[in-house]
């Protein structure tokens, strides 16, 4: 009888795991296979940044972009580039492999929530916890982009699972391990810094000072190991962090709050449930969740953006862990919470796929309109985020060999650098005939050196004001 019950429980757990992972797998299939996004449409800059950062590591150089710092993803990119081909000529093969690895990382994180953070919880509660993370604003969107946000789910889930294990059996090893994983998370992106005070306060809430200190040692060593390949750039890295902390707004708080009402309401629902089911033994998780929210909001005070708030998505997972541990979380209540989460996630999922398809359609339409407006023949230079394959491949390249490779694919297309305003011509060219860029970008060029002949959307199409002689 007992073995029969155990078999049923095991079957139920596996079925629940399938349901928990289903949104991740379906999202990946739709985005990568059914409606694949061409690599040159919007959101391409983090992907090309990490491709070229991987190439730099392969060549023994310091990557140009270490301000995130992003080192763990750079290392993975180096491995993938070594396998698929260390040249921009093999970029699409690299991205195919990278997006598949991204799926594996996401599934690993979801399983860490299911079997680690929610260990011992009812199957329905486990499914709810995984879906609760995916419900967060931009969570699904960022899981489809080769960027450090891909590491949030696996690293955050593993760190929270270790915290949960420490909560059950407090040990120095558990405290150190949780801190070390958070340290690696900070090496992936500085947005994970908010986890440090949250973890510290969670452990101090039960007067585990020695464990808290060991966790901080773990954070330091995790960060050190996670950034070993770029240690020479620590000075530049931390100076950049100071600049980012005081940077201007990408969006305003009213916009952020107005477009995330569903998420705010869902967090409030889970908070009410967590308070109702609160037990003294769950105090560190409660402190962790509240601290994560407070420090997350403070961290983005000057630049409110969903991407920077994404590490706070684990608030919902921590609250679900609290609720699921209560005997008052009956089966009817489990079903109700799962249904609410499922409906909210369904809406978020549909909106994410719709936005994905709209970006593709918009980018392809704009590319056709620009192509129709650009005179045939001659050398065309493209500016920031023009939906053009050559620009996506060229703008983040700094090695002349890489630029020569891109010029083999697009021999008559150059780019206008957004960093210094320089026009970088394709290999073998000495002049440009047409320039497509946002009008504000053209202001960096010498006055009187160009004239605008047409506009397409937000882009101006210009030609040289005088004939440029080749030498």
Secondary structure, 3 states (H helix, E strand, C coil): CHHHHHHHHHHHHHHHHHHHHHHHHHHHHHHHHHCCCCCCCCCCHHHHHHHHHHHHHHCCCCCCCCCCCCHHHHHHHHHHHHHHCCCHHHHHHHHHHHHHHHHHHHHHHHHHHHHHHCCCCCHHHHHHHHHHHHCCCCHHHHCCCCCCCHHHHHHHHHHHHHHHHHHHCCCHHHHHHHHHHHHHHHHHCHHHHHHHHHHHHHHHCCCCHHHHHHHHHHHHHHHHHHCHHHHHHHHHHHHHHHHHHCCCCCCCHHHHHHCCHHHHHHHHHHHHHHHHCCCHHHHHHHHHHHHHHHHHHHHCCCCCCHHHHHHHHHHHHHHHHHHHCCCCCCHHHHHHHHHHHHHHHHHHHHHHHHHHHHHHHHHHHHHHHHHHHCCCCCCEEECCCCCCHHHHHHCCCCCHHHHHHHHHHCCCEEEECCCCCCEECCCCCCCCCEEEEEHHHHCCCCCCCEEEEEEECCEEEEEECCCCCCC
